[in-house]
Amino acid sequence: MTSLRGRRVLIVGGGSGIGREIASRAVADGADVVIAGRHPEKVEVSAGIRAIALDLTDESSIERAAADLGAIDAIVALAADHANGPLVTLDVDRVRRALDAKVVGPILLAKHFAPTMPEDGAIVLFSGVAASRPSRDLVVMATGNRAAEGLADALAVELAPIRVVAVSPGIIDSGAWDTMGAEQKSRFFASTAAANPARRIGSPQDVTDVVMLALTNPFLTATTIHIDGGGRLA
């Protein structure tokens, strides 16, 4: 699959800034895009994009979606359900939901969608810089992200020649940090940019460039691509 033209791409968790950017780029490249999530009514649909309900914590939901959609050429799984906080405060149900989003859910996506994917199909999973650089209060995030990277390798072997790649973003100005407030966000971005080798914050376009590479390069599989400005080394 060296082009997305005429291909069907399923984006799970595509309502975010990064997900929307990936969907828009895929449509521009000629793909038919389906965005799946627990709240499809909140997805901005447009020409070439439709939304369906899919819950990564519910295997029957995934099985129904696979039956309804039929063959899919590519899957991008970027859903997350964070369970951050000090270890002693973690709620087990939140931990399980977080790992469902990053690990168990993608396993079930592969289980139900891969059997009808073409041999040149591709699956892209999302990790994150916390996998390489854990910090306090991010035990679950770091674990889930590292597991996603291992899962990409394992699925690449299990599903070959379908390709599986993990993408690991760093700090991205995707809208996720807006809840900090403008002043605090500005200080955080400035300090992060000053510390990483790229000397800037990432954009959804930066991440989308890597996802498109992962989807269309036929010799790229069983690996993790870091798109973090070198932040994992800072």
Residue pairs with C-beta under 8 A, 6 or more apart in sequence:
1 7
1 73
1 74
1 118
1 120
1 121
1 122
1 215
1 216
1 218
2 216
2 217
2 218
3 29
3 30
3 216
4 26
4 29
4 30
4 31
4 73
4 74
4 212
4 215
4 216
5 29
5 30
5 31
6 30
6 31
6 32
7 30
7 31
7 32
7 73
7 74
8 31
8 32
8 33
8 34
8 69
8 71
8 72
8 73
8 74
9 26
9 31
9 32
9 33
9 34
9 72
9 73
9 74
9 75
9 76
9 215
10 34
10 36
10 69
10 72
10 74
10 75
10 76
10 113
11 19
11 22
11 23
11 26
11 33
11 34
11 35
11 36
11 75
11 76
11 78
12 36
12 37
12 54
12 56
12 75
12 76
12 77
12 78
12 79
12 105
12 109
13 19
13 36
13 37
13 77
13 78
13 79
13 80
13 101
14 20
14 22
14 23
14 35
14 36
14 37
14 43
14 76
14 78
15 35
15 37
15 39
15 42
15 43
16 78
16 174
16 175
16 176
17 172
17 174
17 175
17 176
17 204
18 78
18 169
18 172
18 174
18 204
18 207
18 208
19 35
19 76
19 78
20 44
20 204
21 204
21 205
21 207
21 208
22 76
22 78
22 207
22 208
22 211
22 212
23 33
23 35
23 49
25 208
25 212
26 33
26 212
26 215
27 33
27 46
27 47
27 48
27 49
29 212
31 48
31 74
32 48
33 48
33 49
33 50
34 49
34 50
34 51
34 52
34 69
34 72
35 43
35 45
35 49
35 50
35 51
35 52
36 51
36 52
36 53
36 54
36 65
37 43
37 51
37 53
37 54
37 79
38 53
38 54
38 55
40 51
40 52
40 53
41 51
43 49
43 51
45 51
52 65
52 68
52 69
53 61
53 65
54 61
54 62
54 65
55 61
55 62
56 62
56 79
56 100
56 101
56 104
56 105
56 106
56 108
56 109
57 97
57 100
57 101
57 104
57 105
59 108
59 112
62 105
62 108
62 109
62 111
62 112
63 112
65 112
66 112
66 113
66 116
70 116
71 116
71 117
71 118
72 113
72 116
72 117
72 121
73 117
73 118
73 120
73 121
73 122
74 121
74 122
74 123
74 124
74 215
75 109
75 110
75 113
75 117
75 122
75 123
75 124
76 123
76 124
76 126
76 211
76 215
77 105
77 106
77 109
77 123
77 124
77 125
77 126
78 126
79 101
79 102
79 105
80 98
80 101
80 102
80 126
81 94
81 97
81 98
81 100
81 101
82 98
82 140
82 141
83 90
83 91
83 94
83 95
83 97
83 98
83 140
83 141
84 137
84 138
84 140
84 141
85 137
86 136
86 137
87 139
90 139
90 140
94 140
95 140
98 140
98 141
98 144
99 140
99 143
99 144
99 147
101 144
102 126
102 144
102 145
102 147
102 148
103 144
103 147
103 148
103 151
106 123
106 125
106 148
106 151
106 155
107 151
107 155
109 123
110 123
110 155
110 158
110 159
110 164
114 121
114 123
114 159
114 162
117 162
118 162
119 161
119 162
120 161
120 162
120 163
120 218
121 162
121 163
122 162
122 163
122 164
122 165
122 214
122 215
122 216
123 152
123 155
123 159
123 162
123 163
123 164
123 165
124 164
124 165
124 166
124 167
124 211
124 214
124 215
125 148
125 149
125 151
125 152
125 164
125 165
125 166
125 167
126 148
126 166
126 167
126 168
126 169
127 145
127 146
127 148
127 149
127 152
127 166
127 167
127 168
127 224
128 141
128 145
128 168
128 169
128 170
129 145
129 168
129 169
129 170
129 171
129 226
129 228
129 231
129 232
130 138
130 141
130 142
130 145
131 142
131 145
131 146
131 148
131 149
131 168
132 168
132 226
132 228
132 232
133 231
133 232
133 234
134 142
135 142
145 168
148 166
149 166
149 168
149 224
151 166
152 164
152 165
152 166
152 222
152 223
152 224
153 164
153 222
153 223
155 164
156 162
156 163
156 164
156 165
156 221
156 222
157 222
160 221
163 214
163 218
163 220
163 221
163 222
164 221
164 222
165 214
165 220
165 221
165 222
165 223
165 224
165 225
166 223
166 224
166 225
167 207
167 210
167 211
167 214
167 224
167 225
167 227
168 224
168 225
168 226
168 227
168 228
168 232
169 202
169 207
169 227
169 228
170 196
170 202
170 226
170 227
170 228
170 229
170 231
170 232
171 177
171 189
171 192
171 201
171 202
171 228
171 229
171 231
172 201
172 202
172 203
172 204
172 206
172 207
173 189
173 201
173 202
173 203
173 204
174 204
174 207
177 185
177 188
177 189
178 185
180 188
189 201
192 201
192 231
193 199
193 200
193 201
193 229
195 231
195 234
196 228
196 229
196 230
196 231
196 233
196 234
197 229
197 230
197 233
197 234
198 229
198 230
198 231
199 229
200 229
201 229
202 227
202 228
202 229
206 227
207 227
210 225
210 227
213 220
213 225
214 220
214 225
226 232
